[in-house]
Amino acid sequence: MESLISFKGTFHVCPSFSSKPTTRISPTQVNICRKNSLFSFSVRAQVDPNEGSSTIATSSESVVDALKVKEWEVGMFHNEVAASQGIRIRRRPPTGPPAHYVGPFQFRLQNEGNTPRNILEEIVWNKDIEVAQLKERKPLITLKKALENAPPVRDFIGALRAANERTGLPGLIAEVKKASPSRGILREDFDPVEIARSYEKGGAACLSVLTDEKFFKGSFENLEAIRNAGVKCPLLCKEFIIEAWQLYYARSKGADAVLLIAAVLPDLDIKYMTKICKLLGMTALVEVHDEREFDRVLGIEGVELIGINNRNLETFEVDIGITKKLLEGERGKIIREKNIIMVGESGLFTPEDIAYVQEAGVRAVLVGESIVKQSDPGKGISKLFGKDISI
Ligand SMILES: O=P(O)(O)OC[C@@H](O)[C@@H](O)c1c[nH]c2ccccc12
């Protein structure tokens, strides 16, 4: 390869995701070469050993898209912050490996961390693209206008409390769920409105409607249809929220509550999104799966409803003992002091399961599979609770 130019100076090298976002290096020599229409470069540099690894260039594409680089930098920053809070889910759309930026040049290392590490990460990366496309069609300003015509918000927490007081059992959030990545198709003859009506008749306090299409075969049309059919139970939009825009979108489709997943969202996002929910009149159900997530969420002011997901969304393992474990000791005390409503989520099939999580301290449960599979989902509720809770 022929060397076109050589120059010296200070560069910013963006190494892989696990290290610092940028490392300043002072290379001793940079060679830029051209082969056909492709530029490549090599850098010889001395890196301060305290600064981190000496990851140095391979080859670059010729055009630097400044916006892409900026986006990547923001994504890097997000991942750094998230990782410092113990979040393993990275935020990066699956558009290829990260672009590394050296001086005015950008290069990509093939196969460098561009494969999702687990199903939750895959869902989140996919959501990134979906949201970007939807947002283009409906920018926030248009959405905000649409909110004027949205159906009024209903009190999600109020409905759970009332059901809990009325029955002495946890208030039920019954889930309208056609499929899941872990269980496949749960119900072939899936009529969301019919299922929702049956749940309401069977004594559900609130409903959860899955809106993710790709992995759960849900949709926002389902949410809208249930809302427009006159079902009175407040509705939780069961979506993978990664951006505030989605909160406005959910509200415009008739949601009364949304799910915020602590395994995906850093503290500041949860805080900011909880505030936006309040502004919109919606409830945020903040979901945790382990002690660290629970402690993070307990430290965020304004959180009133916390769900403990007994299913690990990264591995699909289900263990209802998680609910008990997380509510023992000091954490349970804080919950009672703050009067936070706890929701036991996933893997609940029998009256014994319900009694177990109630004993652990939950005042609400979120149930999908065991009731959606029944030919009459409303009657499935009576089976689940061991009694008719509609009266
Ligand atoms: O079908 P189950 O095991 O009863 O679970 C319902 C609900 O808890 C589960 O669907 C769920 C809880 N948190 C989530 C987050 C994303 C998708 C799905 C979920």
PDBQT file of the ligand as one rigid body, heavy atoms in Angstrom, charges set to zero:
ROOT
HETATM    1  O1  LIG A 401     -47.362 -14.705  31.405  1.00  0.00    +0.000 OA
HETATM    2  P1  LIG A 401     -46.922 -14.509  32.811  1.00  0.00    +0.000 P 
HETATM    3  O2  LIG A 401     -45.819 -15.461  33.225  1.00  0.00    +0.000 OA
HETATM    4  O3  LIG A 401     -48.063 -14.538  33.767  1.00  0.00    +0.000 OA
HETATM    5  O4  LIG A 401     -46.253 -13.042  32.910  1.00  0.00    +0.000 OA
HETATM    6  C1  LIG A 401     -47.001 -11.863  32.719  1.00  0.00    +0.000 C 
HETATM    7  C2  LIG A 401     -46.094 -10.635  32.770  1.00  0.00    +0.000 C 
HETATM    8  O5  LIG A 401     -45.561 -10.546  34.049  1.00  0.00    +0.000 OA
HETATM    9  C3  LIG A 401     -44.979 -10.726  31.731  1.00  0.00    +0.000 C 
HETATM   10  O6  LIG A 401     -45.578 -10.763  30.480  1.00  0.00    +0.000 OA
HETATM   11  C4  LIG A 401     -44.004  -9.563  31.793  1.00  0.00    +0.000 A 
HETATM   12  C5  LIG A 401     -43.544  -8.948  32.902  1.00  0.00    +0.000 A 
HETATM   13  N1  LIG A 401     -42.667  -7.972  32.603  1.00  0.00    +0.000 N 
HETATM   14  C6  LIG A 401     -42.526  -7.948  31.276  1.00  0.00    +0.000 A 
HETATM   15  C7  LIG A 401     -41.762  -7.112  30.461  1.00  0.00    +0.000 A 
HETATM   16  C8  LIG A 401     -41.832  -7.279  29.119  1.00  0.00    +0.000 A 
HETATM   17  C9  LIG A 401     -42.619  -8.279  28.557  1.00  0.00    +0.000 A 
HETATM   18  C10 LIG A 401     -43.393  -9.123  29.338  1.00  0.00    +0.000 A 
HETATM   19  C11 LIG A 401     -43.349  -8.951  30.704  1.00  0.00    +0.000 A 
ENDROOT
TORSDOF 0
